[in-house]
Amino acid sequence: MKASADLIARIFIAFLFFFEAYDTIKFFKDTKEALDIYKITWNQDMLISGGIFVLILGATLILIGYRARLGAFLLLLYWIPITFIAYSWWNDAEAVRRVNSLIFMRNIAIAGGLLVIFVNGSGDYSVKRLLNVMRYPKSKW
């Protein structure tokens, strides 16, 4: 049961980050405008492209279960700063404070899920486990 739950959790978390990468690619121009709003003007194309790369790489590593801890670490490096920059509800106007505080807390919960993967690894249903249990015939040479 635990192995199945680990796999399902990894699938859910990975697809969240795949969707985040897809959304960033599809709305690249809007993402650049959002960076302007947050006063992040230094090399925006590189920052967005690097973020997309980290999202896809981290989600892929988590999904297949090979180097899932590295994938979780990469996604945490992306997710936590973005959460604090984009959803700093304590600085927001009263009209959007409630919504942004809920999104902020949701993102912190997602970061908690990534920490669980970082601490526990990928579980039994993973490429890493598959590679560990495979036995190659010994060579006669």
Order of alpha helices (4+ residues) and beta strands (2+ residues): alpha-alpha-alpha-alpha-alpha-alpha
